[in-house]
Amino acid sequence: MTADAGAIVSGTKPSCNGNEPEALEPKSDAAARAEGFLWTARSFPEAAEYHYYAGLAHAAAHDAAAAGQQAGHLQALATHHRQLAAWARSCPENFETRAALVGAELARLRGDREEAARLYEELVRAHQATLGEALPDLYHRLGLAERELSNHESAVAWFGKALEQHPGHRPSREAFAAL
């Protein structure tokens, strides 16, 4: 990976433990700066990594942003999702999971709770063994989606799974306590 591409990818990877809300806005700013250097990437995987992590950074930043700033993050997320979805149609084995995760975040932020819950659950069931550190966040997102659909028992189960994987997962602890 080139030095420029390393900065593009590492500068846009959002935190996966949900404990650094103050770090979210700089990540989306890094994504915006990295976009100007995307043409310097020497290989296609670097561009794919950029769209994936920039999309997730904008989803996280949207959650923490003031109401006046949320539309910009939502628009950027939609742009990254369109690119990932186009690649997923051509090469699902490489891009389908990334497009689905960014799509689930987009559905959640647009208020389509049923679609978000369906996509999160599909991702978790299909890729549970390979999600690694992202698994508690996905369980948490699924719990939030179920809570929004008034499926409280299911929400409790998903928050519990997030806490099983990462006992210090603050968003899940807080959501679990609030039920």
C-alpha positions as CSV (number, residue, x, y, z in Angstrom):
1,M,0.0,0.0,0.0
2,T,1.4,3.4,-0.9
3,A,1.9,6.0,1.8
4,D,-0.9,8.1,0.3
5,A,-3.2,5.2,0.2
6,G,-2.3,4.2,3.8
7,A,-3.4,7.7,4.9
8,I,-6.6,7.5,2.9
9,V,-7.5,4.2,4.6
10,S,-6.2,4.7,8.1
11,G,-7.5,8.3,8.2
12,T,-11.0,7.2,7.6
13,K,-11.4,4.0,9.7
14,P,-14.0,4.7,12.4
15,S,-13.5,3.4,15.9
16,C,-15.4,0.1,16.4
17,N,-15.9,0.2,20.2
18,G,-18.3,3.1,20.4
19,N,-16.4,4.8,23.2
20,E,-14.9,7.8,21.4
21,P,-17.8,10.1,20.3
22,E,-15.4,13.1,20.3
23,A,-13.3,11.4,17.6
24,L,-16.1,10.9,15.1
25,E,-16.2,14.3,13.4
26,P,-12.5,14.4,12.7
27,K,-12.8,11.0,11.0
28,S,-15.4,12.3,8.6
29,D,-13.2,15.4,8.0
30,A,-10.3,13.0,7.3
31,A,-12.5,11.2,4.7
32,A,-13.3,14.5,3.0
33,R,-9.6,15.4,2.8
34,A,-8.6,11.9,1.7
35,E,-11.1,12.1,-1.2
36,G,-8.8,14.7,-2.9
37,F,-6.0,12.2,-2.9
38,L,-8.0,9.2,-4.0
39,W,-6.7,9.5,-7.5
40,T,-3.1,8.8,-6.2
41,A,-4.2,5.3,-5.0
42,R,-2.2,2.8,-7.0
43,S,-4.7,0.1,-6.8
44,F,-8.5,-0.4,-6.8
45,P,-8.7,-2.0,-3.3
46,E,-7.5,1.3,-1.8
47,A,-10.4,3.1,-3.4
48,A,-12.8,0.4,-2.1
49,E,-11.4,0.7,1.4
50,Y,-11.9,4.5,1.2
51,H,-15.6,4.3,0.2
52,Y,-16.3,1.7,2.9
53,Y,-14.6,3.4,5.8
54,A,-15.6,6.9,4.7
55,G,-19.2,5.8,4.6
56,L,-19.0,4.3,8.1
57,A,-17.3,7.4,9.4
58,H,-20.1,9.6,8.0
59,A,-22.7,7.4,9.6
60,A,-21.0,7.7,12.9
61,A,-20.5,11.4,12.5
62,H,-24.2,11.8,11.6
63,D,-25.2,10.4,15.0
64,A,-23.0,12.8,16.8
65,A,-23.6,15.9,14.6
66,A,-25.8,18.9,15.3
67,A,-29.1,18.8,13.3
68,G,-27.8,21.3,10.8
69,Q,-24.8,19.1,9.9
70,Q,-26.6,15.8,9.6
71,A,-27.8,16.3,6.0
72,G,-24.3,16.6,4.7
73,H,-23.2,13.4,6.4
74,L,-26.3,11.6,5.1
75,Q,-25.6,12.8,1.6
76,A,-22.0,11.6,1.8
77,L,-23.1,8.3,3.2
78,A,-25.5,7.8,0.3
79,T,-22.8,8.6,-2.2
80,H,-20.4,6.1,-0.7
81,H,-23.2,3.5,-0.6
82,R,-24.1,4.0,-4.3
83,Q,-20.5,3.3,-5.3
84,L,-20.2,0.2,-3.1
85,A,-23.6,-1.1,-4.3
86,A,-22.5,-0.7,-7.9
87,W,-19.4,-2.7,-7.3
88,A,-21.4,-5.3,-5.3
89,R,-23.6,-5.8,-8.4
90,S,-20.5,-6.6,-10.4
91,C,-18.6,-8.5,-7.8
92,P,-20.8,-9.6,-4.9
93,E,-18.1,-11.8,-3.3
94,N,-15.9,-8.8,-2.7
95,F,-18.3,-6.0,-2.1
96,E,-21.7,-7.3,-1.0
97,T,-21.0,-7.3,2.7
98,R,-19.5,-3.8,2.6
99,A,-22.5,-2.5,0.6
100,A,-24.9,-4.2,3.0
101,L,-23.4,-2.7,6.1
102,V,-23.2,0.8,4.6
103,G,-26.7,0.3,3.3
104,A,-28.0,-0.7,6.7
105,E,-26.5,2.4,8.2
106,L,-28.1,4.5,5.5
107,A,-31.5,2.8,6.0
108,R,-31.2,3.4,9.8
109,L,-30.4,7.1,9.3
110,R,-33.2,7.6,6.8
111,G,-35.7,6.1,9.3
112,D,-36.3,2.8,7.5
113,R,-36.1,0.8,10.7
114,E,-37.4,-2.5,9.1
115,E,-34.9,-2.4,6.3
116,A,-32.1,-1.5,8.6
117,A,-33.0,-4.4,11.0
118,R,-33.2,-6.8,8.1
119,L,-29.8,-5.8,6.7
120,Y,-28.1,-5.9,10.1
121,E,-29.6,-9.3,10.9
122,E,-28.6,-10.7,7.5
123,L,-25.0,-9.4,8.0
124,V,-24.7,-10.9,11.5
125,R,-26.1,-14.3,10.5
126,A,-24.0,-14.5,7.3
127,H,-20.7,-13.2,8.6
128,Q,-20.7,-13.8,12.4
129,A,-17.5,-15.7,12.3
130,T,-15.6,-13.1,10.3
131,L,-16.8,-9.8,11.7
132,G,-14.3,-9.6,14.5
133,E,-14.3,-6.3,16.4
134,A,-17.2,-5.0,14.4
135,L,-19.5,-7.7,15.8
136,P,-20.5,-5.9,19.1
137,D,-21.4,-2.8,17.1
138,L,-23.6,-4.8,14.7
139,Y,-25.3,-6.5,17.6
140,H,-25.9,-3.0,19.1
141,R,-27.2,-1.6,15.9
142,L,-29.6,-4.6,15.6
143,G,-30.7,-4.0,19.1
144,L,-31.4,-0.4,18.4
145,A,-33.4,-1.3,15.3
146,E,-35.4,-3.9,17.2
147,R,-36.1,-1.4,20.0
148,E,-37.3,1.2,17.5
149,L,-39.7,-1.5,16.1
150,S,-40.9,-2.1,19.8
151,N,-39.5,-5.6,19.8
152,H,-38.0,-5.1,23.3
153,E,-37.3,-8.8,24.0
154,S,-35.3,-9.0,20.8
155,A,-33.5,-5.7,21.5
156,V,-32.5,-7.0,25.0
157,A,-31.1,-10.2,23.4
158,W,-29.1,-8.3,20.8
159,F,-27.7,-5.8,23.4
160,G,-26.8,-8.8,25.6
161,K,-24.9,-10.4,22.7
162,A,-23.0,-7.2,22.2
163,L,-22.1,-7.2,25.9
164,E,-21.1,-10.9,25.7
165,Q,-18.6,-10.0,23.0
166,H,-17.4,-6.8,24.5
167,P,-18.4,-6.3,28.2
168,G,-17.2,-2.7,28.1
169,H,-19.3,-1.7,25.1
170,R,-20.7,1.5,26.5
171,P,-23.5,2.1,24.0
172,S,-25.0,-1.3,24.6
173,R,-24.7,-1.0,28.4
174,E,-26.5,2.3,28.2
175,A,-29.2,1.0,25.9
176,F,-29.6,-2.2,27.9
177,A,-30.0,-0.1,31.1
178,A,-32.6,2.2,29.5
179,L,-35.0,-0.7,28.6
